[in-house]
């Protein structure tokens, strides 16, 4: 009987271990099944918070939309940087541009004046050559007449 009792006690222990493991496995399965069932409390809390936010938004007085059109000559922020850029770079470029434009205008005016002077000199040279040609080709009476005309022209100027 000793062997039967011993066997029975070993079987009982094995049986108890197997039953304990099965019980633990059943508890784990039950927990997993419960976790798989959707818990609606977090979703309900989110929805109730959203509804409360919407009530607050609807309950508050709507803010009027103000459209603001403005032309800023000077910036609202970073004025020091703006002045540094404007008076440091732009002002220099503006001065250089004006200098170049005025230099161009002066050179064009000077060129036009020089060409006008050359035309007048050519015209005067032709008149002088014609005058001296006639003066050298004519006799004393015509020379006196031309000299008196030349003298009168100097008095009229």
Secondary structure, 3 states (H helix, E strand, C coil): CHHHHHHHHHHHHHHHHHHHHHHHHHHHHHHHHHHHCCCCHHHHHHHHHHHHHHHHHHHCCCCCCCCCCCCCCCCCCCHHHHHHHHHHHHHHHHHHHHHHHHHHHHHHHHHHHHHHHHHHHHHHHHHHHHHHHHHHHCCHHHHHHHHHHHHHHHHHC
